Amino acid sequence: MHSDHLSMAACQNPIALLYFNAGGGHRAAAQALKRELQRQQPDCPVVLVDLFAVLDPQQRFKRLTGFSPESYYNKRLSTGFTLGLKQELKVLQAMIRVAHPKLVRRLVQYWLALKPSMVVSLVPNFNRAIGASVAKCCPDRPFLTVMTDLADYPPHFWVEPNYTEHLICGTAYAYAQAVAQGLNPQHIHRVSGMVLSPRFYQSPT
């Protein structure tokens, strides 16, 4: 990635930050990243993109089941009843693989309308579809994945070796996991931890 090229592109077209509401950390990280990007480059548009709103704009899943995928997961976390989440994750990932062509089509339509200068994913599990959609409709635009966890849960959680263009991770362990999955070390960017709101860095008055 050439930083000058990205800066020029970002001032013309929006940077898209993808999040969803499962757990809350993905949305909080996206909001923090947006605030910092706007502080550093106030003339560059930054948009927050709710992934599930793009993939299921008619909320068919909610109408079918009575709840959204995020609300079910959040309810499990709030009650502390997490038994079986490992098995449910495998079911979810299998469903995502089956729906892959449809997910890519939805995302391609969205990117063609938005025309982003850069796509940044702050979500796990869907990065194969996100990466494939960016490669299909705007291959000249960078695709970055920002991990909001201290570690990956391979396979097909945060890292998709054939689609993860650049990975930003906050721990040495996550870095080693990405290397073990075949990512080019030059495309793995180690930072000092998780994304925090800029207000945590402000000196108290």
N, C-alpha and C positions, 0 to 999 in steps of 0.2 A: 504494500500500500504506500502510495506517495502522499504524504500529509498535505502538501500544497494543493494537489489535485482534489483531495477530499474537501479541503476548506473552500475552494472555489465552487465545487459542485454543490456543497451544502448550502451556500448562500443563494442558489438558484432554485433548488428543489428541497423538499422537506426530508429530514432524517426521521425514519419511522422506527419507533421503539415498541416492540411487540411484548405484550404482557397478558396474563390472565389473573383471575381473582382467587385461584386456589391457594389457600394459605396466607395470602396477603403480602408475602415478601417480594413476589415478582412485581406487583403493582408499585409497592413502595420503592423498590430499586429503580424502576422505570421513571417514577416521578422525580427521584433524586437525581438521576442521570439527566433528565430533561432540564431541571433547574440549573445544573452545573454547565451543561452545554449552552444554555441561554445566557448564563453569566459570562462565559468565555467568548461566545460568538453571538451577540444579541441580534445580529441581522440575519442569522440563519434559522429558518423555521424548523421546529421540532414537533412531531405529532406522536401522541400516545395512541396505540392501536390495540384494542381489546381483541385478542385472537379469536375467541369464541363468537364475538359479534360478527366477525368476518366470515367464519366458517358456518355459522348457523344463525343467519340474520332473522329468520322467522321463529327462532326458538322452538324448533320441532322437537328437540330432545326434551325440553321442559314440558311441552304440551303432552308428549307421550308418557313421560314418567312422573310428572308433577313437580319436578325439581330440576335445577340446573346441575351440571357436573360439578361445578365449583362448590355449590351449597351442600351437596352430599359429602364431599371431601372435608369441607370446613366443619360440618356437623360432627363428623367422626373425630376430627382433631379436638374440637371443643369439649367433647365428652370423654376424651382420652381412650376411646375404644378403637384402637388401631390394629387389632388382631385381624389378619387376613388381607391387609393392605398390599403385602408383597404379591399375593396371588392375584388380587384385583388389578395391580399394575400390569401384570403379564396379559390379562384379559384386555385391558385398555390398549396396550401396545399392539396386540393382535388385531383389534378393531381398527386402529389407526393404519396398520399395514393394508388391511382390506380396503379401506376408504381412501388410500393414498391418491389414486388418480383424481377423484372428486375433490379432495382437499387442495391438490395442486391447481386444479382449474379455478376453484374459488379464489385462491390467493393470486393467481395470475390476473384475473379480472380486476382484483383490487389494486394490484401494483400498476396495471396499465392506466387506471384512473388516477391514482395518486402520483405516479411518476417520482418515486423517492430517489434521493441522491445516495442513500445508504439504508440498509435494512439491518436492524439490531434486534436479535432475539434474546429475551430474558426469560424464556420458558423452556422446559425440558419436553421430551417425548415427540414433539412436532417438528423438530429441526430438519428431518429428512424432507418433509413436505415443503417447509419454508425455503430451504436451500434449493430444492428442485424448482420451485416456482420462480425464485430470483434468477436462477441460471437460465430458465426458459424464456422469460420476458425481458429481463434487463441484465444480461451477463456482464456488462461493464460496470455495474454497481456493486460495491462491496457488501458482503454479507458477514456480519459478526455475531458471535454467540457469547453472551456475558453470563457466566455461571453465577447463580444466586445461592449456591450450596457450597459447602466446604469440600465436598467430594462428589464424584460422579457415581452413578449406579449402572455400569455398563451391563449388557450392550443396549444401544438405542435409547439412552436416557438423555444425557446432555450432548454427547459427541456422536456425530454421524460421519465416519471417516471419509465417505465419498461426497459429502455435502457441506461439512463444516469448513468454511473458508478460513476464518480466523476465530480463535477461541481466547477469551479473557477469563482467567481463573485466579482465585485468591489464595491458594495454598500450594505448597510444594507437592503434596500428595495428589491433588487434582492435576497438576502439571505432569507428574509421572504417569498418571492414568491415561492422559491424552496421548503421551508419547507411546505408551504400550498399545494403544489402539491404532497407531499408525499415522497420527497427525505429524505434519512437518514441524519440528521444533521452532523453526523461524516464524511459524504462524500461530504459535501458542504464546500468549502475552501474560506473564505473571505479574500480578499486582499485589498490594500489601494486605488484602482482605476483601470483605464484602463491600458492596456499594452502600454508602451511607448518605443521608441527607446532608447537604452543605451546612445546615445549621449546627451540626455536631462539631464542626471545625471552627465555629465562630468563638472568639474570646468573649467571656461574660463581661457585661458592663458593670 
